[in-house]
Amino acid sequence: MIRDIQKMSLKEYDVLIIGGGITGAFIAWDAALRGLRTALVDKGDFGAATSAATSKLIHGGLRYLKTLEVGLVRESLQERRIMEIIAPHLVYPVPFVFPAYGWGKRGLPAALSAMVFYDTLSYDRRWINDDDKKIPGHEKFSAEEILEMEPILAPEALKGGVIYYDCQMYNPERLTLEPILSAAEYGANVANYALVEDLIVSGDTIEGARVRDLLNDSMYEIKARVTVNASGPWADLLLGRIRGKKHHRLVRSKGIHIITRSLHKDHAIVLQTLGGRHFFILPWRGHSLIGTTDTAYKGSPDDFRVKRRDITDFLDEINKTVPAARLNESDVLFHYGGLRPIVEKETSVEVEVYDASRKYELYDHERDEGIKGFVTAIGGKYTTSRNMARQLVDIICKKLGCETLKCFTHTTPLYGGEIGRFASFVDRSRKRKVRGLSDDIIENLCRNYGSRYLDVIETVNKKYLERICEQFPDIMAEVPYAIHKEMALSLCDVLFRRTGLCTLGNPGQNVIERVADIMGRELKWKRSIKNREIDKALDVFTLV
């Protein structure tokens, strides 16, 4: 990808997308795949906000059955299967233990009823060519069997449980990046660190946006026939830029995750607190990923960060639900969090955001406000982002008078996804013994880059085939590749969103400095810039 905002300002696009999270990414890919002249900008790095703060799941939304959102669950289950197909290197099934306590809302009858309904709604879960991706139905087990599977669970009042399957992402940050890479491959122009300071308004029409290039502090105008607001937690603030028009009311929900020593045995675990809220204990690189919280956030989204009180409150909730965990703050290897934008009209949801719908809203401002050339996407969840984008691009095509252009993102592999059965792809790649790389390095490359993994290693010198550190299989070649092919511009871009080096927290000062040294050589950083980048990376691990 080539980042050139000045060149973008010399074109006129069919669609300009503001926001490079998973929603904007899929909109860009869908629009480019249909042949629309497409541009995308983001004020930070691609996928650096809400899309980087997921539970790393592609799931059907089992808990939404409680609120009878059957349509949302069916849509999520359908999209789960599509994600397995278009991103086979990044999405894979994981077994979940659902323990049942007592006979009420946390009990076995309720769990079994939910599972029967869940399996019925996912009737197409085995309609996939890769046998490893075919998801089985649920199974019922006794309390003794459940405890043998996952001894961490509280035995008191345990009546049994079920095993069911959903999907996990190997690297959510790369799954967010891949639609953008795909869009660029089909002709879209994209730029990170490009801040929209205002919309271009001509009478009753939005004609694009005024964008500040944060790398050189230059201002540019990017013109488009349709401008899309896909800025997530910032969506209502961007709507406020339409002078004289009230913006949508948006509720922001704070979601916190932590990574700890391993608490699980062989399964992911879904747990329900005494108050009725669910959270997960998930397998993650030999550790446990626990999340998420769901509380209202009142401040500016620009000021959000995880605080020590967030962690201590969540640890207290975990220990009450799973007393054997006995977690304290020193057990937390890493923490991360983000803000979910929720569309909700009821004021009570400001307190109980957990019960708010995860439905999305696609808003055509011409239809209801008479503002032409402007559409907004608000809400939703990671799993349904592709289908949300499909519907929004349908609206864009109608506004542009090209309704006959059809969506193909449900059958087109994402960037790197043209691999067939993943296990066979990895096996073939290992047997090739490419450049003498070890099996774990090859598998990691196959996971992160899919069919494009050879692009990372073919042209670099032998030194760049070395591991960056012993703890992880990431190699030095991934750093210049991230810079020159994936628009990584900061140290955090590489550490957190192009590689897995910080997926378990701080990998150590030596690792961070080694990556900074490589980036410094590639980008010709001065020592002061390199030191500043290191400080920014270390700040991510700091609790306030």
C-alpha positions, 0 to 999 in steps of 0.5 A: 500500500502506498500512502499519499494523501496529497495524491488523494486530494487530486482525485474525486472518489465515488466514496470516502470512508472515514474510519479504518476499523473493521466496519470501515475496512469491510466497506472499503473492500466491498466498495472497491470490489464492486468497482467504485472509486474508493478512499479511506482515512483514519485518524490513527492506525487501522483498527487501533481503537474498538476493533483492537479491543475484542474478545478475539472471537467470531461468535454467534452471540449466544447471549442475545437469545436472552433478549430474543434478538433471534435475527441478530443471532442468525445473522451472526451465525451466518457471518461466522461461517462466511468468516471461516471461508474468506479468512481460513488462516485467521478464523477457526473453531474453539470448543466452549464449556458452558457450566450450568448452576442450579435450575434457574436462569443459570441452570441446565434446562435454560442452557440446554434450551438455548443450545438447541435453539442456537444449533437450529439457527446455525443449521448451515454451520457445516456447509464448508469445504474444510472439514476442520472448520465444520462446527459440530452440535452441542453435547450435554455432560454431567457435573462430574464430567464438566469438572474433569474437563475444567477443574477451575469451575466452582462445584457448588450447585453445578448440575452439569453443562454443555460443550458447544463451538464458536470461532476464535481469531488467531490475530484480530488486528490482522483480520481488520487489516486484511480487508483494507489490504484487499481494498487497496489491491482492488484500487482503493486509496487508503491513509492512516494518521489522517485526521478529518477536521471538517466535512466539505459542505455545499448547500445541502450536500456533503462533498467530502472531508478536509483532512489533516495529514498528521505526519506533516501537518498539511491540510488536504481536501478529499472529494467524494460523491458519497461520504461514509461516517464509520468512525465508531465511538467518534461517530456522533462527534463527526455528525456534529460537524454538520452545521446546524444539525443535531447529531445522533445520540450515541452510548459508549460501552467500555469493554476491558480484557485481561490476560493471566496465567492459564486458568482453563484446561482444554476449552474456552469457558463461558460464565454467568455472574450472579447478576446475569452477565456473561464473560469468557475465559479463553485460551490465548497463546498458552495463557487465559484471556478473560473478558469482557466488561460492559459499563457505560463510559461518559468521557471523550473517546479520545481520553479513554484508557484502561484504569487500575479501578477497571482491573480491580473491579473486574478481578473481583467479579471474576473471583466471585464467579470462579473462586478457585481462580484467586486472581490478583493484580499481579496475575495480570500480564496484560490489559487492554480495552476499548469503547463500543458504540451502541445505538440505543434510545432508552436512557436506562441503557446508560447504566445497563449497557450490557443489556443494550442491543448490538444491532447496528444502524445504517443512516441515510441523512438524505432520507431523514434530514435532507443532507445529500451525499452522507451516510453513517454506520453506527453500532454492530459487532465485529462478527457482523461487520461484513454484512453491515458493510454489504448493506451500506454499500448497497445504499451507496450504490443506489445513491450513485445510480449503480444498483446492479453492482452486486456484493461478492465479499461473502465468496471472495477470499480476503488478502492472503485467504486463497489457501484452501484447507488450512491444515494442508496449506501449513503442512505443504508450506512446512515440507517446502522448508522455505529458507530453512525456517523452523516449523513454528515460524512457518506456521505463524507466517501462514497464520498471519499472512496466509497465501502471502507469507512468501512475500514476507521472506523471499527478498530479505537477507538471511539476518532478517529471517532470525526470530526477534525473540525466543518467546515468539515465532515472529521474525525480523523480516516482518518489520520492514514488510509491515512498513513498506507493504502494510503502512505501519508508521509507528512502533506501536503499529508493528508491535501491536497490530502487524505482529504478535509481539505484544499479544501477551503484554510487554515482551521486554525492553530488549525486544521493543528496542530491537524492533525500534532499531529496525524501524529506525533504519527503515524510516531513518528515524533520529534517536529522539524519534526512536526514543519517543516511539519506545516511550509510547509503546511502554506507556500502553502497559501502564495503568493509571 
